[in-house]
Amino acid sequence: MSISAFLDEPALSAGSRSSARRKLRLEVQGVQDGVGIAALLHDISTSGLLIESEAALAIGEPIDLELPHAGPVAAKVIWTNGRLFGCRFDTPISQAALSAAE
């Protein structure tokens, strides 16, 4: 099975971001309260990710991810803006895990 994705070159770290972000737009499937939800992964770094979804996520809400070469990864929503959710990994992922996810 193939998944369509768009990947742009990494941008320099700006503002309060703790690491450079590579722009990534990848459609993913998730589950919230036992119901399947669609999400769009916009970017990912060693410290977190930006997702877009119709799901009602709240600041502080935990998110569990499965990433290649990292396995289960825990994150929390740290900000929201409409359908966009900024999430920080509980423990930063390695550069190798980031490369595998990209």
N, C-alpha and C positions, 0 to 999 in steps of 0.2 A: 504494500500500500504506500502511495506517495502522498505527501502533504505539501501544499503550496506555501511558500514563505518568501519574504523579501528581507534582505539583510544589507544594511548600509554600513559604511566605514565608521569606526568609533569616533565619537566627538570628544574633544578635550573636556576634562572635568571642569564644571562651571558652578558658580554659586556655592550652595551648601552640599552639593553632591560629594560623596566620599570616594567615588571612583568613576572612571570613564564609562560611558554607556555606549553600547553598540545598538543601533536602531534595528529592531527585529519585529516584523509583523507576522505572527503565526497563529492560525486558528487552532484552538485546543478545546477539548471537552472536559468538563468537570462535573462534580456532583455536590449539591447543597441540599441538606435535609432529605437525602435519598432521591432527589430529583435531578436529572441531567440538565446541565446548563452549558451554554456556549460562551467562550471567552476568546479574546484576541490578545495575545502577548505582544506588547509593543517594543519593550526593550528589557534587557537583563544585564546584570553586572555581578561581580563577586559578592556584593552586599545586598542586592535586592532586584526587584522587577516591577514593571508597570503593566497592568492588565486593564482591559476594557471589557465590561460585561453588563448585562441587564440585571445580574444578581444584586440583591440588596446586602452589601457588605458594610460593616461598621468599623470605625477606627478601633484598633485593638483586637479585631477578630482574627483568630488563627487560620492559617491556610497551610495545607500539607501538599507537597509536590513530589513527584518522582522525576529525578533528573538523571540522565546517563552519567555514569562514573561517580555519582554522588549518592544514589539511592534516595530514600525518603529524606526530604528537606522540609523543615518547619520555617514558616514566615508569619509575619503579622502585618495587617493593614495599618499603615502609619498616616495616610491621608487619603481623602476622597475628593473628587470633583465631578459630580454627575455620574457618568458611567465609567470614569477612570479611577483606578485604585493603585496607589503606590504602596508597595510591600517591602519590608526589610526582612532578610533572612535572620533567624535567631542566631545562627553561627554562619559567618561568611563561607561561601563555597570556594573551592580551590580554582585556580586558573585552568587546570586540566578539566574540571567539571564544567566550567563556563564554556570552554572551547568545545566540549562534547555536546553541550546543550545547543550551542549555536550551530 
